[in-house]
Amino acid sequence: MAKNKPIKQHYVPACYLREFVDPKSSLAKSVAKEYWVKEDREKPKFNATCVVEKVQEAGFKNFDMYQHTQFWRKYDGKNSKKGFGTLVVNYWYWYENWIDFIVKELKKLTVI
């Protein structure tokens, strides 16, 4: 008879070791709770035309592509460190926080 080959064992980091406990058990009540928030893997992106449309939908009907260009130049919107957008295959896409920023700034201007 052939001998059984030994089973190879490998190291599993502690961060991968989890124990699931029934939330109604006494053990679960005594353990400190840890909550996780699941974030989207990738933020939705908008091209400049979509940004203009979204700002117009927010109530600024006269906002156009020229004004959008003036906005990103004035506020250095294409600086990736500011987190307003990203360059994808030589084309700039804007994140939703850029649209929110424009609407907020336009509201400040209309209040004055």
C-alpha positions as a LaTeX table, in Angstrom:
\begin{tabular}{lrrr}
\hline
Residue & $x$ (\AA) & $y$ (\AA) & $z$ (\AA) \\
\hline
Met1 & 0.00 & 0.00 & 0.00 \\
Ala2 & 1.09 & 3.50 & $-0.77$ \\
Lys3 & 1.64 & 5.84 & 2.08 \\
Asn4 & $-0.50$ & 8.97 & 2.25 \\
Lys5 & 1.39 & 12.09 & 1.31 \\
Pro6 & 1.74 & 14.62 & 4.09 \\
Ile7 & $-0.60$ & 17.58 & 3.85 \\
Lys8 & 1.13 & 20.85 & 3.09 \\
Gln9 & 0.30 & 23.53 & 5.62 \\
His10 & 0.70 & 27.22 & 5.15 \\
Tyr11 & 0.63 & 30.28 & 7.34 \\
Val12 & $-2.65$ & 32.23 & 7.50 \\
Pro13 & $-2.30$ & 35.83 & 8.68 \\
Ala14 & $-4.38$ & 36.76 & 11.74 \\
Cys15 & $-6.30$ & 39.37 & 9.74 \\
Tyr16 & $-7.92$ & 36.51 & 7.77 \\
Leu17 & $-9.01$ & 34.58 & 10.83 \\
Arg18 & $-12.58$ & 35.43 & 11.75 \\
Glu19 & $-15.08$ & 33.69 & 13.93 \\
Phe20 & $-18.75$ & 34.25 & 13.36 \\
Val21 & $-20.90$ & 34.25 & 16.44 \\
Asp22 & $-24.67$ & 34.16 & 16.81 \\
Pro23 & $-25.63$ & 37.80 & 17.60 \\
Lys24 & $-28.12$ & 36.59 & 20.22 \\
Ser25 & $-25.55$ & 34.59 & 22.20 \\
Ser26 & $-24.02$ & 35.79 & 25.46 \\
Leu27 & $-20.59$ & 35.82 & 23.83 \\
Ala28 & $-21.77$ & 38.26 & 21.16 \\
Lys29 & $-23.16$ & 40.62 & 23.80 \\
Ser30 & $-19.83$ & 40.74 & 25.61 \\
Val31 & $-17.69$ & 41.34 & 22.50 \\
Ala32 & $-16.92$ & 44.88 & 21.33 \\
Lys33 & $-18.85$ & 45.49 & 18.15 \\
Glu34 & $-17.12$ & 46.52 & 14.96 \\
Tyr35 & $-19.06$ & 48.11 & 12.12 \\
Trp36 & $-18.02$ & 48.25 & 8.48 \\
Val37 & $-19.31$ & 50.50 & 5.74 \\
Lys38 & $-19.22$ & 49.08 & 2.25 \\
Glu39 & $-18.14$ & 51.70 & $-0.24$ \\
Asp40 & $-18.55$ & 51.57 & $-3.98$ \\
Arg41 & $-15.48$ & 50.30 & $-5.73$ \\
Glu42 & $-15.41$ & 53.16 & $-8.18$ \\
Lys43 & $-17.08$ & 56.55 & $-8.07$ \\
Pro44 & $-19.52$ & 57.41 & $-10.85$ \\
Lys45 & $-17.91$ & 59.64 & $-13.48$ \\
Phe46 & $-19.46$ & 62.36 & $-15.63$ \\
Asn47 & $-18.17$ & 64.00 & $-18.78$ \\
Ala48 & $-18.39$ & 67.80 & $-19.08$ \\
Thr49 & $-21.70$ & 67.68 & $-20.96$ \\
Cys50 & $-23.29$ & 65.66 & $-18.17$ \\
Val51 & $-21.91$ & 68.07 & $-15.57$ \\
Val52 & $-23.54$ & 71.00 & $-17.37$ \\
Glu53 & $-26.85$ & 69.09 & $-17.57$ \\
Lys54 & $-26.76$ & 68.19 & $-13.86$ \\
Val55 & $-26.04$ & 71.80 & $-12.84$ \\
Gln56 & $-28.89$ & 72.98 & $-15.06$ \\
Glu57 & $-31.19$ & 70.40 & $-13.43$ \\
Ala58 & $-30.17$ & 71.85 & $-10.06$ \\
Gly59 & $-31.82$ & 75.12 & $-11.08$ \\
Phe60 & $-29.12$ & 77.03 & $-12.93$ \\
Lys61 & $-30.64$ & 76.97 & $-16.42$ \\
Asn62 & $-28.16$ & 79.47 & $-17.88$ \\
Phe63 & $-25.10$ & 77.41 & $-16.90$ \\
Asp64 & $-23.31$ & 76.33 & $-20.08$ \\
Met65 & $-20.06$ & 74.73 & $-21.24$ \\
Tyr66 & $-18.23$ & 78.07 & $-21.30$ \\
Gln67 & $-19.09$ & 78.70 & $-17.65$ \\
His68 & $-18.04$ & 75.17 & $-16.75$ \\
Thr69 & $-14.67$ & 75.75 & $-18.41$ \\
Gln70 & $-14.28$ & 79.01 & $-16.50$ \\
Phe71 & $-15.12$ & 77.20 & $-13.24$ \\
Trp72 & $-12.54$ & 74.45 & $-13.57$ \\
Arg73 & $-9.88$ & 76.95 & $-14.61$ \\
Lys74 & $-10.66$ & 79.31 & $-11.73$ \\
Tyr75 & $-10.78$ & 76.58 & $-9.07$ \\
Asp76 & $-8.06$ & 74.35 & $-10.58$ \\
Gly77 & $-10.66$ & 71.60 & $-10.95$ \\
Lys78 & $-8.46$ & 69.34 & $-13.05$ \\
Asn79 & $-5.84$ & 69.13 & $-10.32$ \\
Ser80 & $-6.12$ & 65.45 & $-9.37$ \\
Lys81 & $-5.00$ & 66.26 & $-5.80$ \\
Lys82 & $-8.31$ & 68.09 & $-5.26$ \\
Gly83 & $-10.28$ & 64.94 & $-6.05$ \\
Phe84 & $-12.83$ & 66.52 & $-8.39$ \\
Gly85 & $-12.17$ & 64.11 & $-11.25$ \\
Thr86 & $-9.78$ & 61.83 & $-13.04$ \\
Leu87 & $-8.13$ & 61.36 & $-16.38$ \\
Val88 & $-9.27$ & 58.20 & $-18.20$ \\
Val89 & $-7.69$ & 57.37 & $-21.56$ \\
Asn90 & $-6.77$ & 61.02 & $-22.25$ \\
Tyr91 & $-10.26$ & 62.28 & $-21.38$ \\
Trp92 & $-11.20$ & 64.04 & $-18.16$ \\
Tyr93 & $-14.17$ & 62.76 & $-16.16$ \\
Trp94 & $-15.70$ & 64.58 & $-13.23$ \\
Tyr95 & $-16.92$ & 63.11 & $-9.96$ \\
Glu96 & $-20.22$ & 64.03 & $-8.34$ \\
Asn97 & $-18.47$ & 66.17 & $-5.72$ \\
Trp98 & $-17.46$ & 68.53 & $-8.58$ \\
Ile99 & $-21.11$ & 69.02 & $-9.51$ \\
Asp100 & $-21.97$ & 69.61 & $-5.84$ \\
Phe101 & $-19.11$ & 72.11 & $-5.58$ \\
Ile102 & $-20.33$ & 74.06 & $-8.63$ \\
Val103 & $-23.90$ & 74.18 & $-7.33$ \\
Lys104 & $-22.70$ & 75.35 & $-3.90$ \\
Glu105 & $-20.56$ & 78.11 & $-5.44$ \\
Leu106 & $-23.37$ & 79.24 & $-7.75$ \\
Lys107 & $-25.74$ & 79.42 & $-4.76$ \\
Lys108 & $-23.23$ & 81.65 & $-2.96$ \\
Leu109 & $-23.11$ & 83.95 & $-5.99$ \\
Thr110 & $-26.91$ & 84.22 & $-6.28$ \\
Val111 & $-27.33$ & 85.01 & $-2.57$ \\
Ile112 & $-25.05$ & 88.05 & $-2.80$ \\
\hline
\end{tabular}
